[in-house]
Amino acid sequence: MSAPALNPLATEIAAMIAQDGPMSVERYMGLCLSHPVHGYYMTRDPLGADGDFVTSPEISQMFGELLGLWSAETWRLIGAAQPARLVELGPGRGTLMADALRAARAAPDFFAQLTVTMVETSPTLQARQQRMLENAERTVNWADAVEQIPPGAAIILANEFFDALPARHYVKTPEGWRERQVGFADGRFVFGAAPEIEKYLTVEAETGAVLEVGAIGQRIMTTLAARIVAQGGALLVVDYGHAQTVLGETLQAMRDHAYVDPLESPGEADLTTHIDFAGLGRAAKAAGARVHGPVTQGYFLRQIGIVQRAQALMRNATPEQRAEIERSLVRLISEENETDMGRLFKVMAVTQRSVEALPGFIEEPTV
């Protein structure tokens, strides 16, 4: 079989490998997602039926509304600093924030002096968010990185943010752990392993095992947790992943709502990995913060009132609308199968150590 034709980003990455040798999986993911010209998030709106995947805010308004109410109640519980600041990391089309702000009007003390910061690197998505929030009635600012969030206590929402951050892979060989790399041979990108042994990695595993480390995500978590410890606020993470650190790779590429080879057509598919919530939790605790959860998304949404919200929406809905609300509710909270969103997605919060309980995490079960 002949090698596929290379797109512009593939041509550029192949040239980098020819000059400098194979690159880490982390660097390859970073180029695919965030290359300033050809990166996946730099060039398109990936969401919705016409995109490559659908997120919870796009499934139902209930998701964003409940996170808006959760934000207002959490702000009250942690001391109600004024002005209130609401931050979203990787905000997609702005749908979650639009729904959250609409619901937050029910908490006038929170909404009255509320300012919003959207952390977004994609010019395409930032323009979409600006259109979505042009009638938000609150001051909305944009930042390129978490370090640019204005100072002060803040409620920070991160829905499907950490899964899109590049991760490192390590492969266990008879001699020890080696970093997995992306090379180029016979017109194709291929996986390989670095010649150097990673002496600091001492995890016991069989030959061929893969260890996935979200180092960039853990560094960002350290930054956010340290900010919360020093300035107050809370971080809510909603993402798909595992509650405990486990061996195995989860790198996947999604295009047109179907899985594709992550090494083909770089920059044209969404690359993600499952989140290691235990790793994020360790990073937050090391910064001096308290970690709440993780719990399953189904449990969290039920605890903060999604069933009651669905029933309220159904009361004034047509039969077709009621059926759609019911379908959306089941999709968001079902835990029947391991791949159901309500079970696969987990929710975790980070606060100062003095905050003992938060909505959605009381009497939390083990996941």
C-alpha positions as CSV (number, residue, x, y, z in Angstrom):
1,M,0.0,0.0,0.0
2,S,1.4,3.4,-1.0
3,A,1.9,6.0,1.7
4,P,-0.9,8.7,1.9
5,A,-0.2,12.2,0.6
6,L,1.1,14.5,3.3
7,N,-0.9,17.6,4.3
8,P,0.9,20.8,5.1
9,L,1.3,20.1,8.8
10,A,2.5,16.5,8.1
11,T,5.1,17.9,5.7
12,E,6.3,20.3,8.4
13,I,6.5,17.6,11.2
14,A,8.3,15.2,8.8
15,A,10.9,17.9,8.2
16,M,11.3,18.5,11.9
17,I,11.9,14.8,12.4
18,A,14.4,14.6,9.5
19,Q,16.4,17.4,11.1
20,D,16.1,16.7,14.8
21,G,15.1,13.0,15.0
22,P,11.9,11.5,16.4
23,M,9.8,13.7,18.7
24,S,7.9,12.9,21.9
25,V,4.2,12.0,21.7
26,E,3.6,15.1,23.8
27,R,5.3,17.4,21.2
28,Y,3.5,15.6,18.3
29,M,0.1,16.1,20.1
30,G,0.9,19.8,20.8
31,L,1.7,20.4,17.1
32,C,-1.4,18.7,15.9
33,L,-3.7,20.6,18.2
34,S,-2.0,24.0,18.6
35,H,0.3,24.7,15.6
36,P,-0.3,28.4,15.0
37,V,-1.3,27.9,11.3
38,H,-2.3,24.3,10.8
39,G,-3.3,23.2,14.4
40,Y,-6.7,21.5,14.9
41,Y,-8.0,24.1,17.3
42,M,-6.5,27.0,15.4
43,T,-8.4,26.4,12.2
44,R,-12.0,25.2,12.9
45,D,-15.0,24.9,15.1
46,P,-14.9,21.2,16.0
47,L,-18.1,21.0,17.9
48,G,-21.6,19.8,17.1
49,A,-23.2,17.7,14.4
50,D,-21.1,19.4,11.7
51,G,-17.9,19.1,13.7
52,D,-16.0,16.1,15.1
53,F,-17.5,15.6,18.5
54,V,-20.3,16.8,20.9
55,T,-19.7,18.0,24.5
56,S,-22.2,18.0,27.4
57,P,-23.1,21.7,27.0
58,E,-24.1,21.0,23.4
59,I,-26.3,18.1,24.5
60,S,-28.5,20.1,26.8
61,Q,-28.9,23.6,28.3
62,M,-29.4,21.8,31.7
63,F,-25.6,21.1,32.0
64,G,-24.5,24.7,31.8
65,E,-27.4,26.0,33.8
66,L,-26.6,23.6,36.7
67,L,-22.9,24.5,36.6
68,G,-23.9,28.2,36.8
69,L,-26.0,27.5,39.9
70,W,-23.2,25.4,41.3
71,S,-20.8,28.3,40.8
72,A,-23.1,30.7,42.6
73,E,-23.7,28.4,45.6
74,T,-20.0,27.5,45.8
75,W,-19.1,31.2,45.7
76,R,-21.5,31.8,48.7
77,L,-20.0,28.8,50.6
78,I,-16.4,29.9,50.3
79,G,-17.0,33.5,51.5
80,A,-18.7,35.5,48.7
81,A,-15.7,37.7,47.8
82,Q,-16.7,40.8,45.7
83,P,-16.5,41.1,42.9
84,A,-17.3,37.6,41.9
85,R,-15.2,36.2,39.0
86,L,-16.3,33.2,36.8
87,V,-13.6,31.6,34.6
88,E,-13.9,29.0,32.0
89,L,-10.9,27.0,30.5
90,G,-11.3,25.9,26.9
91,P,-14.8,27.2,26.5
92,G,-15.7,25.7,23.2
93,R,-18.4,27.7,21.5
94,G,-19.3,29.6,24.7
95,T,-22.5,27.5,25.2
96,L,-21.7,26.4,28.7
97,M,-21.0,30.0,29.8
98,A,-24.1,31.4,28.1
99,D,-26.3,28.9,29.9
100,A,-24.4,29.3,33.2
101,L,-24.9,33.1,33.1
102,R,-28.6,32.8,32.3
103,A,-29.1,30.5,35.4
104,A,-26.8,32.7,37.6
105,R,-29.3,35.5,37.4
106,A,-31.3,33.5,40.0
107,A,-28.5,34.4,42.5
108,P,-28.5,38.2,42.3
109,D,-25.7,38.7,44.9
110,F,-23.4,36.6,42.8
111,F,-24.6,38.0,39.4
112,A,-24.6,41.7,40.3
113,Q,-20.8,42.3,40.2
114,L,-19.8,39.2,38.2
115,T,-17.0,39.4,35.7
116,V,-16.2,36.6,33.3
117,T,-12.8,35.4,31.9
118,M,-12.6,33.0,29.0
119,V,-9.3,31.2,28.6
120,E,-9.0,30.3,24.9
121,T,-6.1,30.0,22.5
122,S,-8.1,29.4,19.3
123,P,-9.0,32.6,17.3
124,T,-11.8,30.7,15.6
125,L,-13.4,29.6,18.8
126,Q,-12.8,32.9,20.5
127,A,-14.8,34.6,17.7
128,R,-17.6,32.1,18.2
129,Q,-17.6,32.7,21.9
130,Q,-17.8,36.5,21.4
131,R,-20.9,36.1,19.3
132,M,-22.4,33.7,21.8
133,L,-21.8,36.1,24.7
134,E,-22.4,39.5,23.1
135,N,-25.7,39.9,25.1
136,A,-24.3,38.4,28.3
137,E,-25.0,41.6,30.3
138,R,-21.7,41.0,32.2
139,T,-18.1,42.1,31.4
140,V,-16.4,39.2,29.5
141,N,-12.7,39.2,28.9
142,W,-10.4,36.7,27.1
143,A,-7.0,35.3,28.1
144,D,-4.6,33.0,26.3
145,A,-3.3,31.1,29.4
146,V,-4.3,30.4,33.0
147,E,-1.5,32.7,34.1
148,Q,-3.3,35.6,32.5
149,I,-6.5,35.2,34.6
150,P,-7.0,38.4,36.6
151,P,-6.1,38.1,40.3
152,G,-8.6,37.4,43.0
153,A,-10.9,34.7,44.1
154,A,-12.5,32.9,41.1
155,I,-14.8,30.0,40.3
156,I,-13.0,28.2,37.5
157,L,-14.8,25.7,35.2
158,A,-12.9,23.2,33.2
159,N,-15.2,21.0,31.1
160,E,-13.3,18.7,28.7
161,F,-10.2,20.9,29.1
162,F,-7.5,18.6,30.5
163,D,-8.2,15.8,28.0
164,A,-7.1,18.0,25.1
165,L,-3.6,18.7,26.7
166,P,-0.7,16.8,25.2
167,A,0.5,13.8,27.3
168,R,3.8,11.8,27.4
169,H,4.0,8.1,26.8
170,Y,6.6,5.7,28.2
171,V,7.0,2.1,27.0
172,K,8.4,-0.7,29.3
173,T,11.3,-2.5,27.5
174,P,13.5,-5.4,28.9
175,E,16.1,-2.7,29.9
176,G,13.6,-0.3,31.5
177,W,11.2,2.5,30.6
178,R,11.8,4.5,27.4
179,E,9.8,7.5,26.2
180,R,7.6,6.7,23.2
181,Q,8.3,8.8,20.2
182,V,6.9,9.6,16.8
183,G,9.2,9.0,13.8
184,F,8.8,9.0,10.1
185,A,9.6,6.1,7.8
186,D,8.5,5.1,4.3
187,G,6.2,8.1,3.9
188,R,4.3,7.5,7.2
189,F,4.5,8.5,10.8
190,V,5.3,5.6,13.1
191,F,5.7,5.0,16.9
192,G,9.1,4.1,18.3
193,A,11.0,4.4,21.5
194,A,13.8,6.6,22.6
195,P,17.3,5.0,23.1
196,E,17.7,6.5,26.6
197,I,16.3,4.7,29.6
198,E,14.2,6.8,32.0
199,K,16.0,5.9,35.2
200,Y,13.6,7.9,37.4
201,L,10.6,5.7,36.3
202,T,10.4,2.8,38.7
203,V,6.8,1.6,38.1
204,E,6.6,-2.2,38.0
205,A,5.1,-3.4,34.7
206,E,5.5,-6.2,32.1
207,T,7.5,-5.6,29.0
208,G,5.4,-3.7,26.4
209,A,3.3,-1.9,29.0
210,V,2.6,1.8,28.3
211,L,2.5,4.5,31.0
212,E,0.7,7.8,30.1
213,V,1.7,10.9,32.0
214,G,-0.2,14.2,31.6
215,A,2.7,16.3,32.7
216,I,1.3,19.5,31.1
217,G,-2.0,19.0,32.8
218,Q,-0.4,18.4,36.1
219,R,1.6,21.6,35.8
220,I,-1.5,23.6,35.0
221,M,-3.3,22.0,38.0
222,T,-0.4,23.0,40.2
223,T,-0.7,26.6,39.0
224,L,-4.4,26.7,39.5
225,A,-4.3,25.0,42.9
226,A,-1.6,27.4,44.1
227,R,-3.7,30.3,43.0
228,I,-6.8,29.0,44.8
229,V,-4.7,28.4,48.0
230,A,-3.4,32.0,47.9
231,Q,-6.4,33.9,46.6
232,G,-9.5,31.8,47.2
233,G,-12.1,30.3,44.9
234,A,-12.7,26.8,43.5
235,L,-11.9,24.8,40.4
236,L,-14.4,22.3,38.9
237,V,-13.0,19.7,36.5
238,V,-15.4,17.7,34.4
239,D,-13.7,15.2,32.0
240,Y,-13.5,11.6,30.9
241,G,-10.9,9.5,32.5
242,H,-10.1,7.2,35.4
243,A,-10.2,7.8,39.1
244,Q,-7.0,5.9,39.8
245,T,-3.6,6.0,38.0
246,V,-3.4,2.9,35.7
247,L,-1.1,1.6,33.0
248,G,-2.2,1.7,29.4
249,E,-2.5,4.3,26.6
250,T,-5.7,6.1,25.8
251,L,-4.5,8.4,23.0
252,Q,-7.4,8.7,20.5
253,A,-8.2,10.7,17.4
254,M,-11.8,11.8,16.5
255,R,-12.9,13.1,13.1
256,D,-16.5,13.4,11.9
257,H,-17.7,11.6,15.1
258,A,-15.6,8.5,14.3
259,Y,-12.2,7.3,15.6
260,V,-9.3,7.6,13.2
261,D,-5.5,6.9,13.3
262,P,-3.8,9.6,15.4
263,L,-0.8,9.4,13.1
264,E,-2.7,10.1,9.9
265,S,-3.5,13.7,8.7
266,P,-2.1,15.6,11.7
267,G,-4.1,18.7,12.5
268,E,-7.3,17.3,11.0
269,A,-8.6,15.3,13.9
270,D,-9.1,16.0,17.6
271,L,-6.4,14.2,19.7
272,T,-7.2,13.5,23.3
273,T,-6.3,11.2,26.2
274,H,-8.2,10.0,29.2
275,I,-7.6,12.0,32.4
276,D,-5.7,10.6,35.3
277,F,-7.7,12.2,38.1
278,A,-5.5,10.7,40.7
279,G,-2.5,12.5,39.1
280,L,-4.3,15.8,39.0
281,G,-5.4,15.3,42.6
282,R,-1.8,14.7,43.7
283,A,-0.7,17.9,42.0
284,A,-3.4,19.9,43.7
285,K,-2.7,18.5,47.1
286,A,1.0,19.1,46.7
287,A,0.2,22.8,46.2
288,G,-1.7,22.8,49.5
289,A,-5.3,22.5,48.2
290,R,-8.2,20.3,49.2
291,V,-9.5,17.9,46.6
292,H,-13.2,16.9,46.5
293,G,-14.0,13.7,44.5
294,P,-13.7,12.5,41.9
295,V,-17.3,11.3,41.6
296,T,-19.1,10.2,38.4
297,Q,-20.8,12.9,36.3
298,G,-24.1,11.0,36.7
299,Y,-23.8,11.2,40.5
300,F,-22.7,14.8,40.5
301,L,-25.5,16.0,38.2
302,R,-28.1,14.1,40.1
303,Q,-26.9,15.6,43.4
304,I,-27.1,19.2,42.1
305,G,-30.6,18.8,40.7
306,I,-30.6,17.8,37.1
307,V,-33.6,15.5,37.4
308,Q,-35.6,18.3,39.0
309,R,-34.5,20.7,36.3
310,A,-35.5,18.3,33.6
311,Q,-38.9,17.9,35.2
312,A,-39.4,21.7,35.3
313,L,-38.5,22.0,31.6
314,M,-40.9,19.2,30.7
315,R,-43.9,20.9,32.3
316,N,-44.2,23.5,29.6
317,A,-42.8,21.5,26.7
318,T,-44.4,19.9,23.7
319,P,-44.4,16.1,23.5
320,E,-41.4,16.2,21.1
321,Q,-39.5,18.6,23.4
322,R,-40.2,16.4,26.4
323,A,-38.9,13.4,24.6
324,E,-35.7,15.3,23.7
325,I,-35.2,16.5,27.3
326,E,-35.6,12.9,28.5
327,R,-33.0,11.7,25.9
328,S,-30.6,14.4,26.9
329,L,-31.0,13.6,30.6
330,V,-30.3,9.9,30.1
331,R,-27.3,10.7,27.9
332,L,-25.8,13.0,30.6
333,I,-26.4,10.8,33.7
334,S,-26.7,7.2,32.6
335,E,-24.1,4.9,34.3
336,E,-25.4,1.6,33.0
337,N,-22.3,0.9,30.8
338,E,-18.7,1.9,31.2
339,T,-18.8,4.1,28.1
340,D,-21.9,6.0,29.2
341,M,-21.2,9.7,29.8
342,G,-22.6,9.5,33.3
343,R,-20.0,6.9,34.3
344,L,-17.0,7.6,32.0
345,F,-17.0,11.3,32.9
346,K,-15.8,12.2,36.3
347,V,-16.1,15.4,38.3
348,M,-13.5,16.8,40.8
349,A,-13.2,20.1,42.6
350,V,-10.3,21.9,44.2
351,T,-10.6,24.5,47.0
352,Q,-8.7,25.8,49.9
353,R,-8.3,23.3,52.7
354,S,-10.8,25.1,54.9
355,V,-13.6,24.2,52.6
356,E,-15.0,20.9,53.8
357,A,-18.1,20.3,51.7
358,L,-19.3,21.3,48.3
359,P,-22.5,20.7,46.3
360,G,-22.3,17.5,44.4
361,F,-19.6,15.9,46.6
362,I,-21.4,15.2,49.8
363,E,-21.3,11.5,50.9
364,E,-19.4,10.9,47.7
365,P,-19.1,7.3,46.5
366,T,-15.9,5.7,45.4
367,V,-15.5,5.5,41.6
